[in-house]
């Protein structure tokens, strides 16, 4: 690559960080070391830059690299007895996320959602993760936390409303959503 092409490639990497981050997080919900996987994905993307043809779809190419890095990390987690999504579920999530991320405007919404989830209190984030990432039944989570299902439903309603407002605020700001 020429220096100009490398500079263009660096801009592509920077412009797609929110998408790459969201994609990897969706494949490794709640897993330790997600930031390490993101960093390794960026390193692999950089090392393989000569195999990318400028002018083609960078997002698809980068998400393929991210998918392989996440799958490799999932394998290492399983060897350490960390519970992960099974292979079929992970593939379905990856396919769905690629479809979702290919829709115009969704990258900003996902970045805003990620930012807003980061602003939640630990207990609120834990409830959201158990309900939507781990797909735990509210009854099971209620037993483990000592709360009633009714209380959890009210909390979820309030958290979702707060997330919606936060996302709207993030998307409405002049600077756009804050990618973390």
N, C-alpha and C positions, 0 to 999 in steps of 0.2 A: 504494500500500500504506500502511496505517496503521503507526504506529510499532510496535505490537504484532505486526503481520503481518511487518514487516521483521525484528524480533527473532526470530520463529519461523523465518523464512527463513535468517537467519544460523546458527541452530542446525542447520537441515537441511544447510547447506553444511559446517559443522564436523563433523557426525556422519557425513558421507559422504566425507570426505577420503581415508580409506584405500581405499575402493572406487574413487574417481576416480583416485587415484595408481596403484593396481594395474592398472586398466584401461588407462591411458595407457602405462605401462611395458610391458604386454603387446603393445601395438600398435607400440611403438618400441624393441624390445629392443636395448640397446647403443648407442642413438643419443645423440649429444651434445645437450644442451639439453632433456632431458626435464623438468627442473624448470621451465624457462621455459614449456613447453607446459602444464604443470599450473597455473602461475600465470596464464597467459593464459586457460585454461579457467575458472578461478575468476572472472576479470575478466568474461568473457563471461556466465557464469552470473549474476553480480551485475547487469550491465547489462540483461540480459533478464528480470530478476526479475518484472517486471510481466506478462510473458507466461505465467508459471507460475501455475497455479491451486492454491492451498493445499488440501491434502486429497487431491490426486492423487499418483501415484507419482513422487516426487522423483528417486529413483535412476534410473529409466528416462529421465527428462527430462535429468538431468545427464549421464548416460552418452552420450546422443545428442549433446549439446554437446561432450563430450570426444572422441567419435568424429570429429566434423567438425574439431575443432582438431588432432587427431593426423593426420588425413588431409591437412590443409592443410600441416602441418609436414613430412610425408613428401614432399609435392610439392616443397617448398623444398629439402629434402635432395637429392632427385634432381637438381634443377637445379645443385646444387653437386657432383654426381657422387658422392654418398654412397650406398652400396648399402643399399637398404631392401627390405622385403618387397614382392612384387608385389601389385597391387591385389586380386586374388582371394584370395591368402593372407591379406592384411590384413583383408579382409571376413570370412573364415572365423574368424580369430582373434577379431575383434570380436564376432561372433555367439556363439562358444563362451564367451568371457569374460562376456558379458551373461548367458548361461544359467547359467554357473557362479556368478556373483555374485548371481543371484536365489535361489539355494538358501540356506535358513537356516543360519547358522553359518559359511558359507564366507568371509564378509568378515573375520572374526577369524582364520581359518586363513591367508588370503592376507596379511593384515597381519603375522601372525607369521612366515610364510615370508619375506616381504620383509625383515623385521627380521633374521632368522637368516642370510639370504644376505649381508646387510650386515656380519655378524660374521665371515664367512669370510676367510681369507687371500687375497691378490690372485690367487695361482696357482690356488687352489681355485675361486674365483669365475670365473676365466677358463675353467677346464675345464668347469664347469657351464654357463656361457654358450655355449661352443662346442658342447657336446653337446646342450643342450636348447633354447636360443634360436636358435642358428644351424643346429642339426641337422647339425653336421659329423660325418662318420664318424670313429670312433676311429682308424682307420688313417691318415686324413689328418692328424688332430691329432697323432698319434704321430710322423709324419714331420716335421711343422713344429716339434715341441718336442724331438725327439731321444729320446723315451721309447718303451718298447715298449708294445704294445697291452695286454699283461697288466698292466703297472704302472698304466696308466691305468684299467683295469677295477677294480683293487684300490682305487685312489684314489677313483673314483666311488662304489664300495660304501661306503667309509669316510665320504665327504662326505655321502652320502644318509642314512646312519645318524646322523651328527652333526646333520644338518638335522632329522631326525625327532625326536631327543631335544630339540633346541632348541625346535622348534615345540610339543612337548608341555609343555615347561617354560614357554614363553610363555603358552600357553593355560591352564595350570594356576595361573598367578600370580593373586593377588587383584586386581591392577590391570588385568589383561587384557593383550593383546599391545601392544607398543610400536609405534605407527605412525610411520614415518619419512618 
